[in-house]
Amino acid sequence: MENVKSLTPLSKTVVGVQFLFVAFGATVLVPLLVGMDPSTALFTAGIGTLVFHLVTKGIVPIFLGSSFAFIAPIIKATELYGLPGTLSGLVAVGAVYFLMSALVKWQGIGVIKRLFPPVVIGPVIMLIGLSLSSTGVNMASEDWILALIALATAIVVSMFAKGLLKLIPIFSGIIVGYIVAIAMGKIDFSAIAAAPWISFPKFVTPQFSWQAILFMAPVAIAPVIEHIGDIYAVNQVTGKDFVKDPGLHRTMFGDGIACSIAGLIGGPPVTTYSEVTGAMILTKVTDPVVFRIAAITGIVFSLVGKISVFLKTIPNAVLGGIMLLLFGMIAATGVNNMIANKTDMSNTRNLVIASLILTTGIGGAIFKVGDFTFAGIGLAAMVGVLLNLILPKQKEDKEMETQQQ
């Protein structure tokens, strides 16, 4: 593979566009599932990535795309508070990143590990996937043939494909499912033909809602931990230590600003994308300029009106088929998080914490005082954090914690 120092401007542009396509499927899938404008998500991903690079001195090769952690909370919050109210909660997600950034700057990364150990984060990640499993089944049931074709394509690509293709199973499943839907006569192209070539994304202004803020903010715990893991992964790929320079507190702050900007104009929160890190490993291209080119390409795509309309013609069954795999994999990632960190589930304390996180989230527990409602993944995450702080640790817990630090 061509060394990054020898890449011409044209080569960097080509690789940057490729990186966008690696992130494209996941970035537009989130708004399609929660009722937001996919063009707005592309725009906020691009702007958010550029802002992140500005905050981090332009030296960290990162692309920010739509976060799957917020799909279920956005759907529920929109039902309770409407989209404008929900957006105020998404703006507040950035404040959680700011708080974590300040804690890391003050106390170091150890404080994050103490507040959010694997026994809390693992079950919360599992909830993110499991909470939408029924939605995926319902969407797939609209046309099981289309759903299974999209699902099978995503599985085959993720398991057997080579090169960059292996990194885009979601995108591949959607494309193949869409082509089959065309062959079955299930796509109406009239809306695409009528759509303008140039069109601005549909920006939505937030409406302040304390309930939505308190509902949404705790969900940020999972992507904050994901952010830390991705920064360390980028460190390994590049051979540099971005935890020290520009500093983990600065990368968190940049991600938080990007999340708040997304909420201010009607897009989903953004997060670091492991898929793009995988593309970086494959291509050996680590120049941050390439990631900024991907961001600018996303912004350009968001201004093409026909792209947004095209994305909205994707059959629900195709999206449902992808969801069956995607959300199951998210849940499995939560399990793997606990296994990788050697979480002892025979330990009564860990068993209690994990059990109550799962039953609170899956069971639909609601904490309500007056007009204030706290439920879903946010409530479950808060239960886990509080239990971790309150329940006494046994001797072996403390020894394990010392070894991990």
Disulfide bonds with the S-S distance in Angstrom:
none
